[in-house]
C-alpha cells in the first residue's frame, strides 16, 4: 500500500479514487465495514481505494487536554487498512493551518486537486473545515461542484451497541480485551521493539520476551492469554503476557513480559506484536519466586486450553 505523509508526495496523476475520511483509530469492525465498501466501489469503477486520515489526531492540536490515547500505532492502522483492500493512504499532518481551511478550501485543495476523488464515504457525524463548519450536507453540496459523490456510512451497531473507538478504549483500559476484540474485529495488540528485561524471569521463574510498546493506549495491569508475532519473519507463538510492576521482586517500573508457549529456536526477535485475547487474573505479590512460578504454570495450562479451543472453533 502506498502511504503519503505530505500532500507534495502525492503524484500529479494519482486517482481517480474512492475515499474514506476519518481518524480510524483501532480500525475497528465499523471502520472495516466502511473500508470494504470503499474497496467494493473501487473495483466496480476501476478507481483506487484510498483513505484520508490524520496524524496527529486533530484533538492533539485543537484540544490537547481532551486528546484520546490512540488504540493503535500508525503502522498497525496501515496494515489493517491494507488487509481490507485499501491501496493508498493520505496521512495528512493535522495543524492549525489545516484547521483554518474553510470546507470549500479543504475540498478543493485536498479532495479535488490532490486526490482526484470521485466517491467519498464518511460517518454520518462527519465534520470538517474551520471550526467544524462543514457537515455531510455541506460535503454533498461541494461534491456536486467538484465532481464527486458522497455516501454516509451510518451508525454501525454490535449487539445493539454502537461500535466506537471511545468504547473500545474503555474496555481495554479495564482489561476487558475479549469484548474489545469483538468490537475491533481483531485482538487489541501492542507492538514495539524487544528490550532487555531485568534478568529475573530467566533465572527464577520462566524466560520471557520483554516489549517496549509504541502504543499510546495500554491495557490494565494483569495476566493475559496472548499471541505473539515476530514482525520481521511473521512467525507466531501462543503466549502468556504479564502487564505490571513485578511486585514479587519489588519492581517499580511498568513492564510487559511475554512467556512463549510454543517451541522457540532461541533467535530473539527484534520487533514483536503481542495480541491480547483474554484476561486471566490480576497481578499479585507472591511470597517466593517458586510460588510465582507455580502460579505462572497454572496460567500457562489455562492459556494452552484456551488456544486449543480457539484453534478448534
C-alpha positions in Angstrom: 0.0 0.0 0.0 1.2 3.5 -0.8 1.3 5.9 2.1 1.7 9.7 1.6 2.7 11.7 4.6 2.5 15.1 3.0 0.5 16.5 0.1 3.6 17.0 -2.1 4.2 13.2 -2.1 1.0 12.5 -3.9 1.8 12.1 -7.7 0.1 14.5 -10.0 -1.5 11.6 -11.9 -2.9 10.0 -8.7 -6.5 8.8 -8.9 -9.3 8.8 -9.6 -10.1 7.4 -6.1 -12.8 6.2 -3.8 -12.0 7.9 -0.5 -12.9 7.1 3.1 -12.2 10.0 5.5 -11.7 9.6 9.3 -9.4 9.0 12.2 -9.9 5.2 12.0 -8.3 4.7 15.4 -8.0 1.0 16.0 -9.6 0.3 12.6 -12.5 -1.4 14.4 -15.3 -3.5 13.0 -17.3 -0.5 12.0 -14.3 1.1 10.2 -13.6 -2.2 8.4 -17.1 -2.2 7.0 -16.5 1.2 5.6 -13.2 0.2 4.1 -14.7 -2.9 2.5 -17.3 -0.6 0.9 -14.6 1.6 -0.4 -12.8 -1.4 -1.9 -16.0 -2.7 -3.5 -16.9 0.6 -5.2 -13.3 1.0 -6.4 -13.4 -2.5 -8.0 -16.7 -1.7 -9.7 -15.5 1.5 -11.2 -11.8 0.8 -11.6 -10.8 3.5 -9.2 -8.2 3.5 -6.4 -9.5 2.5 -3.0 -8.0 5.1 -0.6 -8.2 6.6 2.9 -7.6 10.1 4.2 -6.7 10.1 7.9 -4.8 12.4 10.2 -1.6 12.3 12.1 -1.5 13.6 14.8 -5.1 13.2 15.9 -7.0 16.6 15.4 -7.7 16.7 19.1 -4.0 16.7 19.9 -3.8 20.1 18.1 -7.2 21.7 18.9 -7.8 20.4 22.4 -4.8 18.5 23.7 -6.3 18.2 27.2 -9.1 16.1 25.7 -7.0 14.2 23.2 -7.6 10.4 23.4 -4.8 7.8 23.8 -4.8 6.1 20.5 -5.6 2.4 20.3 -3.1 1.5 17.6 0.1 2.8 16.0 0.3 4.3 12.5 1.9 1.1 11.3 -0.9 -1.0 12.7 -3.5 1.3 11.2 -2.0 1.0 7.8 -1.6 -2.8 8.0 -5.2 -3.2 8.9 -6.4 -0.8 6.2 -4.4 -2.7 3.6 -5.9 -6.0 4.8 -9.4 -4.6 3.9 -8.3 -3.7 0.4 -7.1 -0.1 0.7 -4.3 0.6 -1.7 -3.4 4.2 -0.8 -3.5 6.3 2.4 -3.0 10.0 2.8 -1.7 10.6 6.4 -2.5 14.3 6.4 -0.4 16.2 9.1 -3.0 18.0 11.2 -2.0 21.5 12.1 -3.6 24.9 13.0 -3.1 25.9 9.4 -5.1 22.9 8.1 -7.8 23.6 10.8 -8.2 27.1 9.4 -9.2 25.9 5.9 -12.8 26.5 5.1 -14.8 23.5 4.0 -14.5 24.6 0.4 -10.8 25.2 0.6 -10.3 21.7 2.2 -12.4 20.0 -0.5 -10.7 21.9 -3.4 -7.1 21.5 -2.3 -7.1 18.0 -0.8 -10.1 16.0 -2.2 -10.2 17.5 -5.7 -6.9 18.9 -6.7 -4.6 16.4 -4.8 -6.5 13.1 -4.6 -8.9 13.5 -7.6 -11.7 12.0 -5.6 -14.8 10.6 -7.3 -16.6 9.0 -4.3 -16.3 10.0 -0.6 -17.5 7.8 2.3 -17.8 9.3 5.7 -19.7 8.7 9.0 -22.9 10.5 9.4 -21.5 12.7 12.2 -18.5 13.8 10.0 -17.4 17.4 10.5 -14.7 19.3 8.6 -13.3 22.8 7.9 -12.7 25.8 10.0 -14.5 25.5 13.4 -16.1 22.3 12.0 -18.4 24.4 9.9 -18.9 21.6 7.3 -21.1 18.5 7.8 -22.2 15.8 5.4 -24.8 18.1 3.7 -22.0 20.6 3.1 -19.9 17.8 1.7 -22.7 16.7 -0.7 -23.2 20.3 -1.9 -19.4 20.7 -2.6 -19.4 17.2 -4.2 -21.8 18.5 -6.8 -19.4 21.3 -7.6 -16.2 19.3 -7.6 -17.4 16.2 -9.2 -17.7 13.5 -6.5 -20.5 11.5 -4.9 -20.9 11.3 -1.1 -22.1 8.2 0.8 -22.9 8.1 4.5 -21.7 5.0 6.4 -24.4 5.4 9.0 -24.2 4.1 12.6 -22.8 0.5 12.9 -24.1 -1.5 15.9 -23.0 -4.7 17.5 -25.4 -6.4 19.9 -27.4 -3.2 19.9 -24.4 -1.1 21.0 -22.7 1.4 18.8 -19.2 0.4 17.9 -16.8 3.3 18.7 -13.2 3.9 19.4 -14.2 5.5 22.7 -16.0 2.4 24.0 -13.1 0.2 22.9 -10.6 2.3 24.7 -12.6 1.9 27.9 -12.8 -1.8 27.6 -9.0 -2.1 27.1 -8.2 0.1 30.0 -10.4 -2.1 32.1 -8.7 -5.3 31.0 -11.8 -6.4 29.0 -9.8 -7.4 26.0 -12.2 -10.2 24.8 -15.1 -7.7 24.4 -12.7 -5.2 22.8 -11.7 -7.9 20.4 -15.3 -8.4 19.3 -15.7 -4.6 18.6 -12.3 -4.3 16.9 -12.9 -7.4 14.7 -9.4 -8.5 15.7 -7.4 -8.6 19.0 -6.1 -5.5 20.6 -2.3 -5.6 20.1 0.8 -3.9 21.4 3.8 -3.6 19.1 7.4 -2.4 19.6 11.0 -3.5 20.0 12.1 -6.4 22.2 14.2 -4.9 25.1 16.4 -6.4 27.7 14.5 -7.4 30.8 15.6 -7.4 34.4 17.0 -10.9 34.1 14.8 -12.2 37.0 12.4 -14.3 34.9 15.0 -16.5 33.2 16.8 -17.2 36.5 14.0 -17.6 39.0 10.7 -18.1 37.2 10.3 -18.6 33.4 12.1 -17.0 30.4 10.2 -14.1 28.7 10.4 -11.6 25.9 10.1 -8.0 27.1 8.4 -5.5 24.7 8.6 -1.7 24.8 5.2 -0.8 23.4 4.9 2.1 20.9 1.1 2.3 21.5 -0.3 5.1 23.5 -3.2 3.1 24.9 -2.1 0.3 27.3 -4.2 -2.5 28.9 -5.0 -2.8 32.6 -2.3 -4.5 34.6 -2.7 -8.2 35.0 -2.0 -11.6 33.2 -3.4 -12.3 29.8 -3.6 -15.1 27.2 -1.9 -13.6 24.2 -0.5 -14.4 20.8 3.0 -13.1 19.8 4.3 -12.4 16.3 7.7 -11.6 15.0 7.1 -8.6 12.8 10.1 -9.4 10.6 9.7 -13.1 10.0 5.9 -13.4 10.6 6.5 -16.4 12.9 3.8 -16.6 15.7 3.7 -18.2 19.1 1.0 -18.8 21.6 1.9 -16.9 24.8 1.0 -15.6 28.2 1.7 -11.9 29.0 2.1 -10.1 32.3 1.5 -6.4 32.3 2.6 -4.9 35.7 5.2 -3.9 38.2 6.6 -7.3 39.2 5.6 -6.9 42.9 7.2 -10.2 43.9 10.6 -8.7 43.1 9.7 -5.2 44.4 9.5 -3.8 40.9 8.6 -0.1 40.4 8.6 0.3 36.6 5.7 -1.0 34.4 6.8 -3.9 32.2 5.3 -6.1 29.6 6.7 -9.7 29.9 5.6 -12.4 27.5 6.2 -16.1 28.0 6.1 -18.1 24.8 4.2 -21.5 25.0 5.4 -22.8 21.6 8.9 -24.1 20.7 11.4 -21.2 20.4 14.6 -21.5 18.4 16.4 -19.1 20.6 16.7 -16.4 17.9 15.4 -13.3 19.7 13.0 -11.2 17.5 13.9 -7.5 17.1 10.3 -6.3 16.9 7.1 -8.1 18.0 3.4 -7.7 18.2 1.5 -9.0 21.2 -2.2 -9.6 20.7 -4.3 -9.8 23.8 -7.0 -12.5 23.7 -8.3 -12.9 27.3 -7.7 -11.6 30.8 -6.7 -14.3 33.2 -6.1 -12.6 36.6 -4.9 -9.5 38.4 -1.2 -9.2 39.1 -0.3 -10.0 42.7 2.7 -10.3 45.0 3.9 -13.9 45.9 5.9 -14.7 49.0 8.6 -16.5 47.0 9.7 -16.8 43.3 8.8 -20.5 43.5 5.2 -19.7 44.3 5.1 -17.2 41.5 6.5 -19.8 39.1 3.8 -22.3 40.2 1.1 -19.8 39.5 2.6 -19.0 36.1 2.4 -22.7 35.2 -1.3 -22.7 36.1 -1.7 -19.6 33.9 0.2 -21.4 31.1 -2.1 -24.5 31.4 -5.2 -22.3 31.2 -3.8 -20.4 28.1 -3.0 -23.7 26.3 -6.6 -24.9 26.8 -7.9 -21.6 25.5 -5.6 -21.6 22.5 -6.8 -25.2 21.7 -10.4 -24.1 21.9 -9.8 -21.2 19.6 -8.0 -23.4 17.1 -10.9 -25.9 17.0 -13.7 -23.3 17.0 
